[in-house]
Amino acid sequence: MTNFVLINPFEVPEDMDDDRFLEGWGRAADYMRSQPGFVSSELHRAVSPNPRFRFVNVAEWESPQDFQAAVRSPEFQAMAADAPPNYPALYEVVRAF
């Protein structure tokens, strides 16, 4: 069975430094690691100047239902309340090279 890929770009405001963002992301990542169906996660930081999305999270989940259950929990909702604008979506691989 193929895992599902979460791609979540973050629009981090210029006045938020990397350390502050990384601290919040780390708390959320620690929570997600303990959830059923979580497989892995990687956080990417843009190296190009002035990107719209300074950080992009790419994670793997066993199923869309597992991911939805994790993000709907009150504990995660409380953590996500202070997150900068982000646009999470689940994807499945349709071609690979």
N, C-alpha and C positions, 0 to 999 in steps of 0.2 A: 504494500500500500504506500502511495506517495504522500508525503507530508504537504501541508499547505503553508505558503509563505506569506507572512505579514510584512508589508512595506509601509513604514510610517515616517513621512518627512515632517520635520519640525521647523516652523518659522520662529526662530529665536530672536527676540528683539535685540537691537544693537546695544541697549543699555543693560542687558543680562550677560554677565561674563560666563565663560565656559564652565568654571568651577561650580557656580550656582546651578546651572542647568544639569551638569553631570551628577551633582548630589541628588537632585530630585529624580533624575532618570535611574540612578543606582537604587534608590528605595523601591521604585516601581519594578525594576528588573529583579530585585531580590524577592519581591512578592510573586512575580510571574514564574520564577524558577520553581516555586513550591506548588504550582497549580497543575492539576491533572492535564495531560496532553501537551505540556510545554516540552519542546525538544531542544531549542538553542536560540541564541540571540547574538547579534553583532551590531554595535553602534558605530556609524561612520560619520566622520567630520569632513566637511568640504575643505578642499585646499585651494579652490579658485577664489578670487577676490569677490566680495559682495554677493554671495549666493542667496537666492531666495530661501533655500533650506540649508541652514548651517549644519544640522545633524539629521541623519536618516537612520532609523532602526530597521534592521532586517532580521526577522525571527521566523522560526519554524514551529508549527503546531501540528499535532496529529489530526485534528479535525476543526472545522469552523465552530462547531458547538462547544468544544473545549475553550477556544479563544473567547467566544461570546460569554460563556459562563464566568470566565476570569474577569473580563472588563465590566461586567454588570454587577459584580459584587460591591456591596457598600464600602468595603475596605479600599478597593481600587478606586472607586469613584471619589472618595475623599482625597486620595493621593493625586488624582488626575485634575482635581479642581484648580490647582495652581499651575498646571502645565501651560506652556505657550501653545499657540494654535498648532494643531497637528491634524494629519489626514490619513488615519489608518485604513488599510484595505487588505483583504486576504486575496491571494492569487494562487493559481495552480500552474505548474509548468505545462506548456503546450508544445514547446520545441526546445531542444538543447543541442549544443554543438560541442 
